Amino acid sequence: MAEPHEELGTIHVTIDGIEGQMARVELPDGTTEDWRLASLPKGVREGDVVRIDVQGGDVDLEVDHEETDRRHALGQRTLDGLNTGAPDGDLDL
């Protein structure tokens, strides 16, 4: 009889940058690692959020377009909020 597989769950990582055959990946704890681009979903781009689903011995990776769009929108709203109070014209330093 086969051993039952423990469900490990899902995490999201963000593609921080791509150079050549390597991708800099931001992990959920904010640290980064370099991963081989070939180990990620085909067509992945900088800024994409990749969902990694681990169920027993199976690992499924796919670009989570909905989460990517949500995070981009949140970042834009944050930037817009910061720029709201910015003075117009040139700044003198």
C-alpha positions, 0 to 999 in steps of 0.5 A: 500500500502506498504511503499517503502524500502530505499536502504541502500547499501553495506559495507565490514567488515574484520574478524580480529580474531575468538575465540570460538563462537565470531569473532572480526570484523573490521568495515569500519571506522577501529574500531572493534566489537565482533560479534557472529560467528553464525551471520556470513556466515558459514565457515568464517575464519580469514582474510575473507572480508564479504560483508553486503548488506542491501536493505530495511529490508533485510540483506544479508551477504556473504564472498567476496572471490574476495575482500579477495584475493585482500586485501591479495595480497595488503598486501603481496605487501606492505610487500614485498616492506618493505622487499626490503630495509632490510639488509641481515644477522643478525641485531645488536641492 
